[in-house]
Every structure is written in structure tokens, then in C-alpha cells.
Amino acid sequence: MKKIILSGMRPTGKLHLGHLAGALDNWIKLQEEYQCFFMVADWHALMSEYENTSELSLNIIDNVIDWLSVGIDPGKAVIFVQSDIPEHLKLYMVLSCLTPLGLLERCPTYKEQLREVKMRNLNTYGFLGYPVLQAADILLYKAEKVPVGRDQLPHLELTREIARLFNNLYKKNIFPYPDAILTQTPKLLGLDGRKMSKSYLNTINLSDAPGVITKKISAMFTDPKRIKLIDKGHPDTCNVFSYYSTFVPKLKDEVCDWCMGAKAGCVECKKILAENIIDKVVPIQKKREELGKDKDRIKKILESGREKASFLAVQTMEEVLRAINL
Ligand code: TRP
């Protein structure tokens, strides 16, 4: 029996290179070795975007198309939508009964979002419970490993804590204590050097046309200490170089040599980066276009995902209800 992995993504808009480097490239590798469940976390999207849901159902399908285009294989991984499986909400409810409020109020992601997010009102009962639903997602499939970004580590800690509370309280060993799998690549920054995020308008999207990519990359900041062509550059502090490291590792040594030896300029360096990124996304976009025309195929994939996910989810929920005498 292969070990079970579960991960999810909120369908909040177009996927970008940050999703590729931070999650999808990892998912593609993991689907070979593990029984992977990849979930569109639409209830989680609702928790943070409940004020504007006009694009939610469109984004669900769009994200699945992106996943398939980059190489997530429905023959290997189970691809499903969270709200298709009612057991997520049932387990979430049960777990919410035993989750101490303090654990949620002290959660660093919660505090940060309340502080940083000004455009939406996240001061709600639902948003406080975000990590409880995430714990339910993971525990429902008894996943042992959860590939996530570093920012999600507090949610995994909480998941283990909630699993421990449940197992101890009801004296059953139903839930395992899942671990995170972190990506090897360091976090990809946006075009402006801040975290890559749709809300900062600093993304390169998987769906950007080649001309757009060239334009975006040519406007990127490079090493601020390298003003003239003859100045020697510092690749280790240059955001453009970090893109080479992540997406064009075969040119890394050469680029270091140009830059530190002042043999080529930043304009040239960015032009070559753009060409390489375009080479990477064009095949993805071709696949996207093909899949976009075949919505029935996407529906079938999600239906088959629903069946497979449901099989485990129903089983676990029966065990849970028995344990709590319901
Ligand atoms: N909270 C995750 C994020 O924003 C998305 C998510 C929802 C998730 N449920 C999950 C990730 C379960 C891993 C496992 O990235």
C-alpha cells in the first residue's frame, strides 16, 4: 500500500510561476511515489473570499485545467473538489467541538492575515476556523504527508494537535499525525521582490502570452549595486538570478560567470531568462488550450476523483461517528 498524501489549493484566480515552483512541480514528482489526493479547496476560498464569489466556480475548473496542463496525471493522482465530498464539513464540525479557541486565536497565519489583509473583512467566525477545516481535509484521508509551503507549517502543527486531542479523548487511534513535505526550491519572489501574489500585481501567470512575459521580466529589478556594465554583479542577492536557479538550473553556472565577471549585462541576462521561461510555459499553454475545449473531460476527471475520495472519506467518517457514539 502506497502512503497517502493530501494537498490542496484555494481556487482564487489564475495560477502563476509561484504555484508552479512552490507546489505543482513537487506534486508532479510525488504522484509517482505516493497515493496522492489533490484537492480544490473551494470551501477554504469561500472562507476568505466570501464577499466576492462571482468567479469561484470558474476558478475551480480553471485551476484543474492548469494542474492537468503542467502534468498532474488523473491516472495516478486523485483530483477532486472539496465541496463534492460532504464528509469534509462533517468532520470539520466534529473537530471544531474539541479545538480550543486559544489555539486558533494564537495561530500565526490568522494573526498575520487579520493584520495585513485590509481589502476584505476576515474578522469572522468562519475564518477563525480555517485551520480546523484544513485539519479535517487531511485527517479524513488519514494522510501521512502533506506537501505545503513553509507558511502552512502552523496549520500542520494544529492538525497534529487536533488529531491528538481526538484520539486521546475518544481513546481510539483513528488519526495519524501527518508531517509536511516542504519544497526544495526557496520561495519564489514576485517581479518586484515581494512575495509573488495576485494582490501585489507582481506575478508571471502560467497563461501570460510570450510578449507579456518578456515585458514583465525586462522590468524586473536586478542587483542594485550593478549600475554599469563593467560593475561586477552579485547573483546571490539578485531576484533575476533566483529565477534562473528555480527554472533554468542548466544555465546557473554560466549566468554566475557572466554576472560576477561583468561579461554580460542585465538586459541580456533578462532577455535570455524570458526566452527560457517562455519555452517552459508555451507547452503548458498549448495543453491548456486543448483541455479548455474539452470541459466534459474535466467533468469526468472530477467525477472519478469524487468517487475515489468519497470511498475513503465515508469510511473515516463512519469510524469517527462510532467513536463519538453518534
Ligand atoms: N491552506 C492551504 C493554502 O492556502 C490550502 C489547503 C486547504 C490545504 N486544505 C488543505 C493544503 C489541506 C494542504 C492540505 O495553501
Residues whose N, C-alpha, C, O or C-beta is under 5 A from the ligand:
A	BS01	LIG	L6 S7 G8 M9 R10 A41 H44 Q134 D137 P147
